[in-house]
């Protein structure tokens, strides 16, 4: 390893190494711009989905009706023990 270190020291510096700082700073600037626009786009998407939901809900003409609750002790229930034991 001691023989390889002088060879590495004497090797020429790659040209791309000089432009590395500029590339890193440009990437950081791009990331800052993207982080600044992210919350705005998220708010816009939330408002758009909320508006779409309100519009779709108002188009429906009939009101929503709740289903009757299931009870295993009701006589006409599909969960009644007599219907579960009946092989028909």
C-alpha positions, -999 to +999 in steps of 0.1 A: +000+000+000+029+023+007+041+018-029+007+027-043+002+060-024+030+078-043+015+067-076-018+081-066-002+114-054+016+118-088-015+109-109-031+139-127-063+153-112-094+144-134-110+174-152-144+165-139-133+171-104-130+209-110-167+211-120-179+190-091-186+220-069-207+237-095-228+205-100-234+200-063-244+237-058-267+235-089-284+203-075-289+220-041-305+250-057-328+228-077-338+209-046-345+241-027-368+253-056-386+219-056-391+220-018-405+255-020-431+245-046-441+212-030-464+225-003-482+247-028-488+218-051-500+197-023-525+224-012-537+228-048-542+190-051-562+189-018-584+218-029-590+202-063-599+168-048-622+185-022-639+204-050-643+173-071-658+154-041-683+182-034-693+185-071-697+147-074-718+146-042-741+174-052-748+158-086-763+127-069-801+133-068-811+108-042-800+112-006-779+085+010-798+059+031-782+040+059-785+002+057-804-014+086-781-027+112-775-065+112-784-083+143-780-121+149-812-121+170-836-106+145-861-131+130-855-120+094-817-117+097-794-137+076-772-140+106-799-156+128-788-190+142-818-207+126-807-196+091-771-205+097-780-240+107-805-246+079-788-266+051-810-250+024 
